[in-house]
Amino acid sequence: MSTEMIIVLCILAFMVVMLLSHKLPYGVTGMICCVLFVLTGVADLKTAFSGLSSSTTLMIAPMIVVASAIGKTSLVRRLRGMMNKLEGKSGIFLVLALCVLTIALSQLMGQVACISVMLLFVQTLDESSDLSPARMLFLVATINCIATSKIPIGMGATMPGTINSYYEGLVGPENLLGITDYCKAGLLPLIVGTIYCIFAYKLIPNGSIDKSQVKEVKEQQEISKKDEMIIFGVFAVIMAGFMFTNQLGSDITNVLPAAGVLVFILFHVLPLQEILLTLTGDMVWMVAGMSVMSTVLGKTGVGELIGETVLKILGGNPSGLFVSIVFCVACTIMTNFLSNMGTMALMSPIAAATAMAGGMNVKAVVLTCCVSAWFAIALPTGCSGAMMAFGIGNHNAFKLMKFTLPLLVLLMISLIIGINIFFPIYG
């Protein structure tokens, strides 16, 4: 093993520890790795910071701005109005409505924002009924976990590009995810998980929420009708561009979100400072840093080494079913103790390297990891949504296992079936 490979493995080990412990923001971890590549001579300055100008980063950063703008429109207020009309309804109809509304909001905003909006409604429910605030809050958090960014609109449109940034340096363009691939892989678990929640919600312990931990969620200031029409117009053009990528070319479609943000600036739709903060958020730095890490792993041969090592552990020539089971179970367990984004960033390059070494379908193995990385509802350590549901709802993880463990089993089974249907491991 060369000195260069040893250095890369050491930097990779640092990244793994930081991702697992989350002692530093993910973006900071990524940038530290980029700096270390230059200081150790592994990569030149241009290569080490190429992630900041990559097509993936240039698409994702402005798309986050566009998605956040959608969350400021009357669409969210209308959804909340629908929730208010449901107050007084009971039984399975209300549970179904909560699930549908949560799925919709999960495509438009982050976990904390989505659950905060839903909390405004569920905290008004009767604590003595079967649909108590604590029970419904955990139901909402569960649906949010399995639904986040599964539909390629709003924040969901950024997910395939984010995942690509984790491993694009290890593979060719034919192995990168398309705009609908993450949706196809996650659709069956979403359907199965939602049906389970609708009919098994009574397995969630009943109780009251801890209102001392409920922070006031303020209504956002209404934007003008003109600004709202501009936001919807920009969003429609971007979505149409994504749908016709083959006809327009990836260069055109990747720059559409940036053009949309410029429209927001020129017409003063969003405050400039808010746009700049979003464009330089932690997610953007993480995507840029992880993109460079995958490039270095590919160029130095470390990625191939990791893939061959994992392949030997799997048995040299494992079946497609076995591969999908191993990666699904491993990521599901990992994400409930660690963060879901950290699990995705850590496991995606390992999955890609293993698939390349074994002649497998790269998309299939990567998607298995990334979809199961969102099955993070069994413990409060899994994600911010779970943390809110456990803390505010005063839930005990052990008592919840009669609800969460069967759910996790169903989610894993449905994902493995879906992957082997839509993305055969050796397809």
C-alpha positions in Angstrom: 0.0 0.0 0.0 1.4 3.4 -1.0 2.0 6.3 1.3 -0.7 8.3 -0.6 -3.3 5.6 0.1 -2.4 5.5 3.8 -2.8 9.3 4.0 -6.2 9.1 2.3 -7.3 6.3 4.6 -6.3 8.4 7.6 -8.3 11.4 6.3 -11.2 9.0 5.5 -11.0 7.7 9.1 -11.2 11.2 10.4 -14.3 11.9 8.3 -16.0 8.7 9.5 -15.4 9.6 13.1 -16.8 13.1 12.6 -19.8 11.9 10.7 -20.6 9.3 13.3 -20.0 11.5 16.3 -21.3 14.7 14.7 -18.9 16.7 16.9 -18.6 19.2 14.0 -21.1 20.3 11.4 -21.0 18.1 8.3 -19.9 20.9 6.1 -17.0 21.8 8.3 -15.9 18.1 8.3 -16.0 18.1 4.5 -13.9 21.3 4.2 -11.3 20.1 6.7 -10.8 17.0 4.5 -10.4 19.2 1.5 -7.7 21.3 3.2 -5.9 18.2 4.4 -5.8 16.8 0.9 -3.9 19.9 -0.2 -1.6 20.1 2.8 -0.6 16.4 2.5 -0.1 16.7 -1.3 -2.8 14.1 -2.1 -4.6 16.6 -4.3 -3.9 20.0 -5.8 -5.9 23.1 -4.9 -8.1 22.9 -8.0 -9.1 19.2 -7.3 -9.5 19.6 -3.5 -12.0 22.4 -3.9 -13.6 21.3 -7.2 -16.8 20.4 -5.2 -17.6 24.0 -4.8 -18.0 24.5 -8.5 -19.3 21.0 -9.4 -22.6 20.8 -11.3 -24.2 18.9 -8.4 -23.4 21.7 -5.9 -24.4 24.4 -8.3 -27.8 22.7 -8.7 -28.5 21.8 -5.1 -27.6 25.1 -3.4 -30.1 27.3 -5.3 -32.7 24.5 -5.3 -32.7 24.6 -1.5 -33.5 28.3 -1.8 -36.3 27.6 -4.2 -37.7 24.9 -2.0 -37.6 27.2 1.1 -39.5 29.8 -1.0 -42.3 27.4 -1.7 -42.6 26.9 2.1 -43.4 30.6 2.4 -46.3 30.6 0.0 -50.0 30.3 0.8 -49.8 26.6 0.0 -48.6 25.8 3.5 -51.2 28.1 5.0 -53.9 26.3 3.0 -52.7 22.9 4.2 -52.9 24.2 7.8 -56.4 25.5 7.1 -57.3 22.0 6.0 -55.9 20.7 9.3 -58.0 23.1 11.3 -61.2 22.0 9.5 -60.4 18.4 10.5 -60.5 19.2 14.2 -63.6 17.5 15.5 -63.2 14.6 13.2 -62.2 11.3 14.7 -61.0 7.8 14.0 -59.2 6.6 11.0 -60.3 9.6 8.8 -58.3 12.0 10.9 -55.3 9.7 11.1 -55.4 9.3 7.3 -55.6 13.1 6.9 -52.7 13.6 9.2 -50.6 11.1 7.2 -51.4 12.7 3.9 -50.7 16.3 5.1 -47.4 15.2 6.7 -46.3 13.5 3.5 -47.1 16.8 1.6 -45.3 19.0 4.0 -42.3 16.6 4.1 -41.6 17.5 0.5 -41.6 21.2 1.1 -39.6 21.7 4.3 -37.1 20.1 6.7 -38.0 17.8 9.5 -38.1 20.3 12.3 -40.2 22.8 10.3 -42.6 20.1 9.2 -43.2 18.6 12.7 -43.4 22.1 14.2 -46.2 23.0 11.8 -48.0 19.7 12.5 -47.5 20.1 16.3 -49.7 23.3 16.2 -52.6 21.1 15.3 -51.9 17.8 17.2 -51.4 19.6 20.5 -55.1 20.7 20.4 -56.4 17.1 20.3 -58.1 15.5 23.3 -55.6 13.9 25.7 -58.1 11.4 26.9 -59.0 10.1 23.4 -57.4 7.5 21.2 -56.0 10.3 19.2 -54.0 12.0 21.9 -51.4 14.6 21.2 -48.5 12.4 22.2 -49.7 9.5 20.1 -50.4 11.6 17.0 -47.1 13.5 17.3 -45.2 10.3 17.1 -47.3 9.1 14.2 -46.5 12.4 12.4 -42.8 12.0 13.1 -42.8 8.4 11.8 -44.5 9.4 8.6 -42.1 12.4 8.2 -39.1 10.1 8.5 -40.2 7.7 5.8 -41.6 10.4 3.5 -39.0 13.1 3.6 -37.8 14.1 0.1 -39.3 10.9 -1.4 -41.3 12.8 -4.1 -39.1 14.8 -6.6 -40.6 18.2 -5.9 -39.3 20.9 -3.5 -36.7 19.5 -1.2 -37.2 16.1 -2.8 -35.8 17.4 -6.1 -32.4 17.9 -4.3 -32.1 14.5 -2.8 -30.8 12.6 -5.9 -28.1 15.2 -6.4 -27.1 15.2 -2.8 -26.7 11.4 -2.9 -24.7 11.6 -6.1 -22.3 14.0 -4.5 -21.4 11.2 -2.0 -20.0 8.8 -4.6 -19.8 10.5 -8.0 -16.0 10.4 -8.0 -16.0 6.6 -7.8 -18.2 5.9 -10.8 -19.2 7.0 -14.3 -22.1 9.3 -15.1 -24.2 6.2 -16.1 -24.2 5.1 -12.5 -25.5 8.4 -11.0 -29.1 8.7 -9.8 -31.8 10.3 -12.0 -34.4 12.7 -10.7 -37.0 9.9 -10.1 -34.7 7.1 -8.9 -34.9 7.9 -5.2 -38.6 8.2 -5.4 -38.9 4.8 -7.1 -36.8 3.1 -4.5 -38.6 4.7 -1.6 -42.1 4.5 -2.9 -43.0 1.0 -1.7 -41.6 1.5 1.9 -43.6 4.8 2.0 -46.8 3.1 1.0 -46.4 0.1 3.3 -45.2 2.3 6.2 -48.2 4.7 5.8 -50.7 1.8 5.7 -49.1 0.3 8.8 -49.3 3.6 10.7 -53.0 4.2 9.7 -54.1 0.8 11.1 -51.5 0.3 13.9 -51.3 3.7 15.5 -53.0 2.4 18.7 -49.8 0.5 19.4 -48.2 3.9 20.2 -48.5 4.6 23.9 -51.1 7.2 24.7 -50.4 10.3 26.8 -49.9 14.0 26.9 -47.2 16.1 25.5 -44.7 18.1 27.5 -45.8 21.6 26.7 -42.8 23.1 28.4 -40.7 21.8 25.5 -43.0 23.1 22.9 -41.6 26.3 21.4 -44.0 28.7 19.9 -44.1 28.3 16.1 -44.8 31.8 14.7 -46.8 32.3 11.6 -44.6 33.4 8.7 -45.2 36.9 7.3 -47.5 36.7 4.3 -45.8 37.4 1.0 -47.5 39.4 -1.8 -49.5 37.8 -4.5 -47.0 38.9 -7.1 -44.1 37.3 -5.2 -46.1 34.1 -4.8 -46.8 33.9 -8.5 -43.1 34.4 -9.3 -42.2 31.6 -6.8 -44.7 29.2 -8.4 -43.6 30.2 -11.9 -39.9 29.6 -11.1 -40.7 26.3 -9.5 -42.9 25.1 -12.4 -40.1 26.0 -14.9 -37.5 24.1 -12.9 -39.7 21.0 -12.5 -40.5 21.1 -16.2 -36.7 21.4 -16.9 -36.0 18.3 -14.8 -38.6 16.3 -16.6 -37.1 17.2 -20.0 -33.4 16.8 -19.1 -32.7 14.4 -22.0 -34.1 16.9 -24.5 -32.6 20.1 -22.9 -29.3 18.7 -21.7 -28.0 18.5 -18.1 -26.1 21.8 -18.4 -29.4 23.7 -19.0 -31.4 21.9 -16.3 -28.7 22.1 -13.7 -28.5 25.9 -14.1 -32.2 26.5 -13.9 -32.4 26.6 -10.1 -29.6 29.3 -10.1 -31.5 31.2 -12.7 -34.6 31.0 -10.5 -32.7 32.4 -7.5 -31.5 35.3 -9.7 -35.1 36.0 -10.6 -35.9 36.1 -6.8 -33.1 38.6 -6.3 -34.0 40.8 -9.2 -37.7 41.0 -8.3 -37.0 41.2 -4.5 -39.0 38.1 -3.8 -36.8 37.0 -0.9 -34.4 39.1 1.3 -30.9 39.0 -0.2 -29.4 38.1 3.2 -31.7 35.2 3.6 -30.7 33.8 0.2 -27.0 34.2 0.9 -27.4 32.3 4.2 -29.2 29.5 2.5 -26.6 29.3 -0.3 -23.8 29.0 2.2 -25.6 26.6 4.6 -24.1 23.4 6.1 -25.8 21.2 3.5 -24.0 23.0 0.6 -20.6 22.7 2.2 -21.2 19.0 3.0 -22.2 18.3 -0.6 -19.1 20.0 -1.9 -16.8 18.3 0.6 -18.2 14.8 0.1 -18.0 15.2 -3.7 -14.2 15.8 -3.4 -13.8 12.9 -1.0 -15.4 10.5 -3.5 -13.2 11.9 -6.3 -10.0 11.3 -4.2 -11.1 7.8 -3.3 -11.5 7.0 -6.9 -8.3 8.5 -8.2 -6.0 7.0 -5.5 -7.5 3.5 -5.6 -8.8 3.6 -2.0 -12.3 3.2 -3.2 -11.5 0.0 -5.1 -9.6 -1.3 -2.0 -12.7 -0.6 0.2 -15.0 -2.3 -2.3 -12.9 -5.4 -2.6 -12.6 -5.7 1.2 -16.4 -5.5 1.7 -16.9 -7.9 -1.2 -14.6 -10.4 0.6 -16.6 -10.0 3.8 -19.8 -10.7 1.8 -18.4 -13.9 0.4 -16.8 -13.0 -2.9 -19.8 -13.6 -5.2 -22.9 -12.9 -3.0 -26.5 -13.1 -4.4 -28.3 -9.9 -5.1 -30.9 -10.6 -2.4 -28.1 -11.1 0.2 -26.4 -7.9 -0.7 -29.6 -5.9 -0.4 -30.4 -7.5 2.9 -27.0 -6.9 4.4 -26.8 -3.2 3.4 -30.4 -2.5 4.3 -30.1 -4.1 7.8 -26.7 -2.5 8.5 -28.0 1.0 7.5 -31.3 0.7 9.4 -29.4 -0.3 12.6 -26.8 2.4 12.1 -29.2 5.2 11.4 -31.2 4.6 14.6 -28.0 5.2 16.7 -26.5 7.9 14.4 -27.9 10.6 12.2 -29.6 9.8 8.9 -27.6 12.2 6.9 -24.4 11.0 8.4 -25.3 7.4 7.6 -26.0 8.3 4.0 -22.8 10.2 3.6 -20.8 7.4 5.2 -22.4 4.4 3.5 -22.9 5.7 0.0 -19.3 5.5 -1.1 -18.9 2.1 0.5 -21.9 0.8 -1.3 -20.7 2.2 -4.6 -17.2 0.8 -4.2 -18.6 -2.6 -3.3 -21.0 -2.6 -6.3 -18.2 -1.6 -8.7 -15.9 -4.3 -7.3 -18.6 -7.0 -7.6 -20.0 -6.0 -11.0 -23.3 -5.0 -9.3 -25.8 -2.3 -10.1 -24.3 0.7 -8.4 -27.6 2.6 -8.2 -29.3 -0.4 -6.5 -26.8 -0.8 -3.7 -26.5 3.0 -3.1 -30.3 3.4 -3.0 -30.6 0.5 -0.6 -28.4 2.4 1.8 -29.9 5.8 1.3 -33.5 4.9 1.6 -32.9 2.7 4.7 -30.9 5.6 6.3 -34.3 7.3 6.8 -35.8 4.4 8.9 -34.6 6.4 11.9 -37.6 6.3 14.2 -36.9 3.6 16.8 -34.6 5.7 19.0 -34.4 9.5 19.7 -30.8 9.5 18.4 -31.8 8.8 14.8 -32.9 12.2 13.5 -34.3 15.5 14.6 -37.8 14.4 13.9 -37.5 11.4 16.3 -35.8 13.6 18.9 -38.8 16.0 18.9 -41.3 13.1 19.0 -39.6 11.3 21.9 -38.9 14.5 23.9 -42.2 16.4 23.5 -44.3 13.3 23.6 -42.6 11.9 26.7 -42.2 8.5 25.0 -40.2 5.5 26.2 -38.2 3.8 23.4 -38.7 0.4 25.0 -42.5 0.7 25.3 -42.6 2.0 21.7 -40.9 -1.1 20.3 -44.3 -2.9 19.9 -45.0 -0.2 17.3 -41.5 0.6 15.9 -40.0 -2.9 15.5 -42.7 -4.4 13.3 -42.7 -1.1 11.3 -38.9 -1.4 10.8 -39.2 -5.0 9.7 -42.0 -4.1 7.2 -40.0 -1.1 5.9 -36.9 -3.2 5.3 -38.8 -6.0 3.6 -40.7 -3.6 1.3 -37.4 -1.8 0.4 -35.6 -5.0 -0.4 -38.5 -6.2 -2.6 -38.8 -2.8 -4.3 -35.0 -2.5 -5.0 -34.9 -6.0 -6.5 -37.9 -5.1 -8.7 -36.9 -1.6 -9.9 -33.1 -1.9 -9.5 -32.0 -5.5 -9.7 -28.6 -5.8 -7.9 -27.1 -7.6 -10.9 -29.3 -5.9 -13.5 
